[in-house]
Amino acid sequence: MKLSDDDRDRLALHTAFAIHQIARWIATRDDVPKDIRDRLRGHISALEGVMVTSGHDWIRDEMEATEQALHA
């Protein structure tokens, strides 16, 4: 199955939001190893960059807060 460009973009956007929600939940957990938190923080930072570049800058503050929470 081949997705149209719009469908592919929509899928990527929803996937990014889902990953962010999972990362936000992980940031509240004390039992997640530091190396996983660090790697996830890097991915959230990359997703934030793409989201902001593609016009979804309204999510920036929330994603930055998640990055900081993962750093704690």
N, C-alpha and C positions, 0 to 999 in steps of 0.2 A: 504494500500500500504506500502510495506517495502522497504526502501532505502538501497542500498548497502553502505558499509562503506565509499567508495570514494565519493559517492553522498552525504551522510550525512555530511562528512567533508567539501565538497565544499559548501553545503548549509550553514553550520555554518560559514565558512569563509566569504561568501558573506553577510550574516546577520551581522556579526561583522563589516564589512566595511560600510554597510548601517547605522548601529547604530552610528558609528563614524562620518559619514557625517552629520547625523541629530544633533548629539551633537555639532559638529563644528558650525553648523548654529545657534543652540540655544545659544551658547556662544557669539554670536554677538548681541543678543537681550537683551534689558534692562527690558523687561516686564515678564521675567521668574522668579518665586519666588526662593529665595535663597535655600530653602530646596530641591527643585527639582534639581537645579544646583548641589548641594552637592551630592545628591544621584546619579545623572547621572555621576558626576566626579568619584565616587567610581566604577561604572560599567565600565567606560572607562578604569580605572586603571586595573581592573580585566581582561578586554578584552586584554589590552596591554600585560599583563603577559602571557596570553595563546598564543597570537600571537607570542611573542618573543620566548617563549619556543618551539613553533612548527616550528621555523625556519623563521618566518616572521619579523625578527628584523629590517628590513628596514623601518617599519612603526612607530618605537618607537618614534622618534623625533616629528613626526606629532601628535601622540596621546598624548605625554607629553605636547605639545603646546596647545592642546585642553583642557587637564586637567587644565592647568594654566589659560586659558581663562575663563573656567567655574568658577574658583576660584575668578576671578576679580569681 
